């Protein structure tokens, strides 16, 4: 018999439908020689510190670092009933084969392997690895199951990631929090391998914005008129610079060019050059690029986009696996894609584009097909699912539309433009150097808010030159199918090239009118979901080039599957907040980063190096033991540094020294599983600085048996009961009570002994 274990009940039902397994069961589906059961995400987790040593329960620097060897496992308490089903089936000797059908990725591999290890299962294991949940894809996947041993390196990387996060998170959080008490802080400072560098980027950007001092500068635009009374505009440029540092310079320049109105020193066309520009289709989506584009186009948060993509994959079966970091397809998929194109073309809005592609063989572009750039999963594309999209809600339809149009567009020709650069000269003097008069396309893409060192503090000698640029689309190509997205290079420079230039001749005389424009240098822009995802992907480097972004992927912060949740975690922990569409750090988050005694913990580059090493472990190029040895060395070093450094004083989370507890022995180990804090509580009755997930206004206070909201007097009765010393996975929150004006606050009932 065959036992199949999936990550979610919905996937188990999909597999059962495709394989013809129809019988019922307790926590499973049985029939036709198969039993399909499921996890509920993680069913197994690492033990808490005190399970290794009772001395590790109190929060004391003297007990750090905590380096379990080996790590022990336990069932997740909130999923205990399903764990019993899975454990029983894994131990059942009726099964001669177990199929790991958890999500095909690093985390799915970990979910299965932890269950298999804790259950002590002995049956042979094979791996199901598919990128689509259509019935055809499922049956094809079961026809080519692979030995689990082929994925041992991926399992090692998954285990390394989990253990490294535990070691860094638990030790750094306890060390920084306990040390903070010396500064009078009652805040719980949650520190994480990916979380903290991400927060550091937000803090650095916000501090740069606050420190920014705008500077005035002036630019000069000229409106020129031909003999046929056709007007166009051009911008004064000298040695590639356009900005003047002072108003008097701009005025002197206006007077100089305005005094030259007739030949031979009046404005005339010095040169005009038109080049054909080809713009390739943007690459297929991986999860991060899809999240960035959806944020720019529709304002979706990263988590919202992931949730929508997951629903389109699992529920509707219209997209392939979304948690991918690849933007390519395998070469072997080329023959199967016409069926996918027909499926997309069955929808009226795409039929014309799809039918046009089916008239001739699909191109085999290296920008689309590259086996070397596909590891776990290929790029996100539509499936061959047949049927109406009527079951999709509005946001799901928007996201599907992005993917469908991007998929069709990659097989269309390049868009073509005629790019024209005209140089108007006023006055006489040395002839222009080409590099000075004609900037490269890279220069065309430079933004107005670049470095202040581009300001000119003196006027160069005449003649003066004005540069006009225009762009006319000659062939729409892929742009007929898809509009611009945030990560599409074709969108750059479009604003400067918006005008259509008239037919001009070299030497042609013009009339000119000149206008100085006062402007200010601009502060860096705040992060939003799209830009922080890009920064996480490239480990803090500002990268616009698609090829370079691909090369840096292994050195990013987190994975495509975890970045969205990391943003939400920072918000839930009170370290970051959303202000309209922007992401900003909070005073608590800034206090943590500014006071962090080990700067390496906030280093995006260091964490990026760890991610690259995890990728090497997954490819079998580095040993798991080598990676973990280095992580433990880092943990030992950070504990020493934190112990020797001053504590962090958190804003709004301190008490008078006489009121602070000095005995940590009674402090409960805690961990809110509602994406609130990682582990531990600093002091009984203290404020954690964590925003209440129920009312969103108060902060959580530590009690003896539960965490409660600081705004209980105002009516928020949120209580997070401890389970075995830990708050439960779901808040046992009473309905928020709203007092009538003038009424006395009603104190929420609490069990005896609660804080």
N, C-alpha and C positions, 0 to 999 in steps of 0.2 A: 504494500500500500504506500501511498504518497501523501505526506503531510506538507501543506503549503501555508506559509506564514507571511501575511501582508502587514503593511504598516498601519492601515486604516480599514475600518469596516466597509467603507464605500468601495475600496479597491477589491476587497474580498468578494463583494457582490458582483463586481465587473468580471473578475476572473471566473467565478462560478457560472455566470451567464455564458461566457465564451466557451467554457469547457464542458458545459452540460451537467454541472453538479447542482442538483436541485433539492436534496434532502435537508431537513432542518436539524438543528442541534443546539446545545447549550454553549453559547459563545463561539459557535463554529457552524460550518455548512458541510454536510456529508453527502456522499453518493458517488457511484461509478468508480470505486477504488481510490477515491481521494477524500481528504478532509482539509478544508480551508479554514484557518482561524486567523486572528488578527491581533496586532498590538494596538494600543491607543497612544500612538507616539511612543515615547520611552516608557517601557514597563519596568525597567531596571535602571538603577542609578548607583553612584558611589555612596558609601557610608559617610555619615557625619564624623567629624574629628573625634568625638568622645568614644566612638565605637572602637577605635584603635587604642586609646589610652584615656582613662577618666581624667587625667591631668590636663588633657587638651580641651576640656569643656569650658573652663573659665577663660576669659579673654585676658591673657597675660603675655607680655613680651618674652618672659622667661621660657614660655612653652614653644616659642617659635625658633626656627622654622619647623612646620609639621610636614614631614616627608614620608608618607605611608609607603611601605614596601612589604608585600604587594598591596595594591588597592583592593579593597573589599567591596562587594556588591550587595545590594538589597533591593527588594521590590519597591516600586513607587506605591506608597500607601493608598493614594487615591484611586489606583487602578488594581487593587489587590485581587478583586474577584476575577478579572480577566487574566491576571497573571497566573492564577491557579489553573485556569483552563489551559493556557499555553504551556505551563510547566508540565501538567499531566500528559498532554499530547506529546511533548518532546521526549518524555520518559517512556511513552507507550511503545512496547516492543513489536506491536503489529506493523509499525512503519519501518520499511527498509530504506526509505529515502525521505529527506526533508528538502523542500525547495524554499530558499530565501527569496521571497517576492516582495521584500520591503523596497522602498523607493531606491531607484538605481543611482546611488550617490554615496558620498562619504558618510553622511549622517544615517542614511538608511542601513548602511553596512554595520555601523556601530549599534543601532537599535537591535538588529537581529543577533549579532555576535554576543552582546551582553546577555540577552535572553538565553541563548544556546549555552553560554558558559555557566550561568547561575543554575540552570536546570540540570546540568551535567549530562546533556544529551550525547548519544553515541552514534546515531544513525548517520550515514553518509549524507553530505549536503551538496546540493547543486544550486546555481545562481540563475535567477530570471533577470534579464537585463533588457528592458524595453524603454522606448521613448514616447510611446503612444498607448492609450488605453482603449483603442478601438478593438473590436472582436478579432479582426484579421491580424492586428499586431500582436495581440495576446497569444493567439494560436501559433503564430510564427515564432514567438519567443519561446514557447514551451517545446517547440520542435527543435530548438537549438540551445537547450539548457547547458550551462558550462560548469565544470568542477569549481567548487567554492575556493579551492586553493589558488585559482587564478587571481582571486581578489584579496589574497592575504596581505599584500603590500598596502592596498587601500584600507583594509581593516586595521593595519598597524598605524597608518596615518590618522585614522579616525580615533583610535585609542590614545595616540599621542596628543591630539588636539584636546580631547576631553580631560586627560590627566594634567596637561599643561594649564588649561583653564582653571582647574581645581587648585593646583599648586599656587599659581600666581594670584588667583582671585581670593582664596581663603587667607593665605599668608599676608598678602599686601593689604587686604581689607582690614584684617585684625591689627596688623602692625601700625598702619596709619591711623586707624580709629583709636586704638589704645594710646598711641603717642599724642593724639590730639587732646586727650584729657589734661595733659600738662599745660596746655594753652587755654584750658577752661572750656573746651568744646564738648558738647554732648552729642554731636552729630555722628551718624554712622557714615564713614567715607568708603563707599564701595569702589574698589579698584579692580580692573579687569584687563586682560591681555589685549583685547580689541577695543573695549569700551573707552578706556582712558586715553589712548592716542586719538580716537575720534573726537572725544570731548576736547582734547588739547587743540585740535584744529579749529573747533568752534571758538574757543577762548581766544586763541591767537588772532583770529579774524576780527572778533569783537573789539579786542584791545587795539588793533591796528586802526579800526574805524574811529574809536574814541580819540586816539592820539593823532589822527590825521588833521592837518591844518591846511585848509584850501588856499590855493594861490590864484590870484587873478592873472589872466593872460588874454591876449588879443590875437584874433585872426583877421585876415583881410580877404573878402570875397569880391570878385569882379563879375559884373553882368555885362556881357559883350553882345553886340548887335552887328549882324552882317549887313551888306548892302541890300539884301533882300528883306531886311527887317526881321530876321529870325534871331531869337535870343537864346543864349545858353550861359551857364554860370561856370566859373573856374575859381580855384583857390590859390592864393599866393603861396609860393613854395621856394625855399632857398636851401640848397644842400639837403633836401629831404625833410626839412623842418618847416613848420607852418606857424608856430606859436611865438609871439612877441611878448617879452616880459613886462613892458611898461606901456601905458597909454600914449605917452609922447612919441614913442617909436612908431606906434600904429598911425598917429596923426601925421608924423613926418613922412611916412610911407605913402599915405593917401595924397598928401600934397605933391610928393615927387611923381607919382604915376599920373595924377590928375593934370599935371602941367604938360604932359606929353600927349597931345591929342591928334597930331597930324604927322604924315610921313616926313622923314624916314624914321622918326623916333616914337611915333604913336603906336598903339596896339596893333599887332599883326600876328598871323599864324606862323609860328616858327617851324613847327613840325606836326604832323598828324600820322598816326600809325594804328592800323586795325589788325588784330590777330584773332584767329579762330580759337576759341577756348572750348575744351571738352570737359564735362563734369560727369564722372562715373556715378552710377547708382550707389546710394549708401548701402553698407553691408547689412546682412541679415541681423536680426536682433538676438543678443543674448539677454539674460534677465536684467543686468544693470543698464544696458543701453535702452531697453524697453521701458524701464522705470524712469530713466531720465527724459525720454521723449514724451511719455505719458504725463510727467509732471509739467513739462514745458507746454504741452498742447492742451491738457485738460485740468492741470492743477492737482492731479492725483498724488497722494503721498506714496512713498516707496512701498509701504506696507499695503496700501490699498491696491496698487498695481499687482503686487505679488498675490494677494487674495483673489483678485479678479482672474489673473492668469491661471492660478491653481484651480479655480472653478471651471474655467474653460477647458482645462486639461482633464480633471477628474469627473466633473458632473456632466458637462456637455460634450466632451470627447472631440472638440473641434480644434484644439491646439495640441502640439507635442509638449513633452516635459519642459516646464518653464524654468527650473532651477539650474540652468546651464550657464557655463562661462564661455561657450564657443559661439562664434559667429559664422561658422562654415558648415558644410555638409560633406559626408563621405562621398567619394567618387562613385561608389556602388549604388548610391541612391538615384543617380541620374536617370536610370531607366524607369524608376517608379514614379517620378514626379509628374508626368503627364496626367496620371490618375488624380493626383492631388490638385492639379490645375483645373481639371474638369469638375472636381468637387467644389472648388472655390467659384468657378464660373457658373455653377448652377444657381448662384445667387444673382438676381438681376443687376445689382450695381457693379458686379465684377465681370459679367458675361462678355462684354465687348473686349476687355483687356485679355481675358483668358483665351477667348477664341482666336485672337490675333496671335498669341504665342503658339497655339496648337497647329498653326498653319505650316510651321517649319520646325526642324529639330532644335531642341533647346541648346543654347551655347554652353560650353564647358569652361567657363571662366574660373581662373584660379582664385578670384575674390569670392567665389561661391563654393567651389569644391576643393577641399584640401584635407586629405586624411591626416596629415601631420598636425593639424590644428583642431582636431576633434578628439577629445579624450573620453570623458564619461558620457556626454550627450552632445548631439549636434545642435545647431541653432534652432531657435523657436520658429516653427512654421505651422501652417494649417495642416490638419490631417485629411485623409480621404473620406472622412465622415460625410455621409449623404443625408440630406434632409434640410428642413427649413431652419433658419436662425431665429425663428419666432419665439423660442423659449428663452432667449438671452434678454437680460434686462438692459437698460440704457447704457450703463457704464461698461457692462460686458461687451455690448455691441461696439462701443467705441474702441475698446482695446483690441477686439478681434479685427476691426477695420484697420488699425495700425499695422497689425501683423500681416493681414492678407494683402494689403497694398504694398508693403515692403517686400513680401515674398514674390508677388508678381513683378514688381518693379526691377528686381535684380536681374531679370532675364531680358529686360528692354535695353535698347541702345543708350549710349551716353547722351545727355542733353548737350546741345551745342549753342554757343553764344559768339557773337562778334563783339570783341572787347576793343574799344577805341580809346586812345589816349591822345589828346590834343594839347599842345603847349603854345600859349600866347606869350609873346615877349613884348615888353614896353621899355623903350630907351635903347641906348647903344652901349656896347661893351664887349667883353669876351664872349665867345660862343659857348653855348651850354655844353657841359659834360653830360654824356648820356646817363650816367649813373645818377646825376643830380636831377635831371629833368624827368627821367622816367624811372619810377620806382618799380621794384619787383612786385609780383603778386603777393609775396609775403608782406611787403610794406603796405599794400593796399588793405590788408586785413587788420592792420594795427588799429587799436581802439583809441578813442579820444582821451581816455583816462590813463595813459601810460606815464612813464616816469617824468618827473619835473625837469630832468636834465635836458629835455628837448626844448626848453625855452631859450629863445634868442635874446641876448642882452644888448646887441648892437645890430644896426642895419648893415647888411653886406652891400658892397658897391653895386651900382646898376650894371647891366639891365635887370629888370625885374621880370620874373616869369610866373605865369598862372597856369595851373594844370587842371584840365577838365577831363573827366572820365565818363564814358557811357557804355552801356551794354545792351545789346539787342538779342533776344533769343531767336535763333535760326531754326532749331529743331528741338521739340519738347522731349523726345526720348522718354526716359523713365518718369520724368516729371508729369507726363500725361496721366500716369497712374497714381502717383503719390505726391503729396505736398511736402513742404519742408518740415523737418523735425529738428529738435534741439541739437542732436549730435550730427547733423548733416553738414558736411563742409561746404556744400553749395550755397548754404544760407549766408556764409560769411562774405562781407564786402558788398552785399546786394544793395545796401542803403546808399553807399557812395556812387554806385553805378546806375542809379535809378533813371537818370535823365537820358533822353535820346538826343544825341548830338546831330546838328545839321551837317550837310555836305560841306566840307571846308577844303580850301586849297592852301598849300604852303605859300607864304608871302601875302596872303589875302589881308587887306586892311580892314580893321574893325573899329567900332566905337565902344568906349568903355565907361562904365560907371562903377565906383568903388565904395564899399561899405565896410568899415571896421566892426568887428563883433567882439564884445567883451564876454569872456567865459571864465569858468573856474575849473581847476583840477578837481577831480572827483575821488572821493574816498573809495576804498575797496568795497565791493558789494557784499552784502550779507549772504551767507550760505542759504540755499534752499535744498529741498530733497535731491533735485537733479545734480546740483554742484557738489554737495557733500558726498553723494554716491560716487561721482567722478573722482573726488579727492581720495576717498577710501580705496577705490579701485587702483589708483596710481600711487598709493602711500604718500599722499600729500603733494605730489608733484603736479604742477599745472600742465596738463597734456591735452592738446587739441588734435594732434595727428592720430588717425585711427590705427595705423601700423604700429606706432610707438606705444599706444595704449594697449594693444595686443601683447607687445613684448613685456610690459610691466605687470601683466595680470597676476603672475605668480607671486609678485612682491606686494600685493595690495593688503588692505586691512580686511580680515574676514573673508567670506565667500559670497557669491551672489545670493545664496540662500539665507545668509545670516545678517547681511547689512541692513536690511529694512527693519528687522527686529531690534538691531542694536540702536538705531535712531529712536525707536519707540521706547526702548529701555532707558536711554538717557533722559527722555522726557518724563517717564514714569518715576524715575528716581530723583527727580527734582533738579537735575544738573543742566537740563536744556529745556527750552520752551518754543512753542510756535507763536510767531507774531505775524498774523496774516499768512503770507506764503513763505516767510523767512524762518530759519532756524537760528536761535540765539542761545548763548549760554546764560545761566542764572548766576546770581552772586555765590550760591553754594558751589556750583560747578567751577566758577572762577577761583574760589578760595582753594578748592582741591588742587587744581592744576598749578596755581601760583605757589602753593605751599608744599607741593609734592617733593619730598627730599631725595627721590631717585628719579632724575629727569628721564632716564632710559624707559621708565614705565609709560611715559607720555610720548615716546618717540615713534612716529609713524614708520620711519625707515627701519628701526629695529624690529618692530612687529611685522613689517613687510618681509624682512629677512626670515623671520620664523615661518611665515606663511609659505615662502619659497622653499624652505627646508621641508615643510610638511608635504608640499607637492613632490619633492624629491623622494621622500619616504614612500608616498603613494605610487611612484613610478619604480620603486625598488632600487633607487640610486643612493639611498642613505639608510643606515640601520636605525631602527627604532631606539635601541639602547643608546646610541650616540646622541640622538636628539634629546632624549629625556635626561641624560647626564648633564648636558649643557643647561637645560631648563632648571634643573635642581641647583646647579652652581649659581645661576642668576638669582634664584629665590634666596639662597643663603646670603648672597651679597646684598640684596635689597633689604633683608631683615636687619643686617648689621648697619646699613646706612640709615635706615629709618630710626633705629634705636639711638643713633648718635646725633640725630638732627632735631631741631625744635619741632614741636607739634603744630598742627594746623588749627587756627582759630576760625570756626565757621560762623558767618554772619547770622545772627538771630538764633543761634543754637548753643548759647552758653549760659551758665548760671554762676552765682557767687561761689567762691571757693568753699565757703563754709557749708553750702548746701549740696555740694557734689558728693556722690558716694565714693568711698575710697576702697571698698572691698568688692572686687570683681567676682568673688567666688559664687555669689548668688545670681549672677547674670545668666539668663537663659540663652542657649544657642538658638538662633532664629533664622528663618529664611522665608520671605513672602514669595509664594509661587505665582502671584498674580502680576508678574513682571514688575515687582516693586524693588526689592533688594536681594542681594545675593545670599548673605548669611550673617547671622549674628545680630546681637543687640548690645549697644554700648553700656546702658545703665537703666535700671528699673525706674520707670516713670519719666524717662528722658524723651525728648523729641528727636526723631531720626532725621528730620529735614526732607523726608519722603512725602510727596504730595498724596493725599488721600485719594484712592482710585474711585471712591463713591461720590463725594461732593466736589472734588477737584479744588478745594480751597484750603482745607485744614491740612495738618501734617500728622503722620502716625506717631503715636506715643506707645512706649513699651510697658506692658503690664506683666504680672506674674504668669498669667495663663493666656493672654491675648494681647493683640495690638489693637488700639482704638484710635478714633479720630479726635484731634485736639478741639474740634468745633462741636463737641457733643452738646455744649450749652446752647449753641445756635440751632440745634436740631439734627445734626448728622449722627446717626446711631451706628455707623460702620464699626464692626468688630471682626477681627481676624483671629478665630480661635486657634490655639496651638494644637498640633497633633504630635504627640511624642516629643515635645519641646520645640516644635516647628509650627508656624501658622499654616493653616490648610490651603489647599490648592484653590479654593474658591472662598470669597468673603462671605461670612455669615452676616450679611448687612441687613439691618432693619430698614424699613422704608424711611427715607428722609422726611423728618417732620418739620413743618413750617409753622412757626408760632404766629399767632395773631398779635397785632400791635398791642403792647402793654401787658401781654401775658407773661407769667413767669416761666423761665426755661424749665423744661421737664428733664430731669436727670435720667438717662437711659438705665434700665435695669441691668445689673451685672451679677454674675455668679460670685459667690463668696470667694475672696482671694484674688479676684481680677484687679488689675491696676487701675 
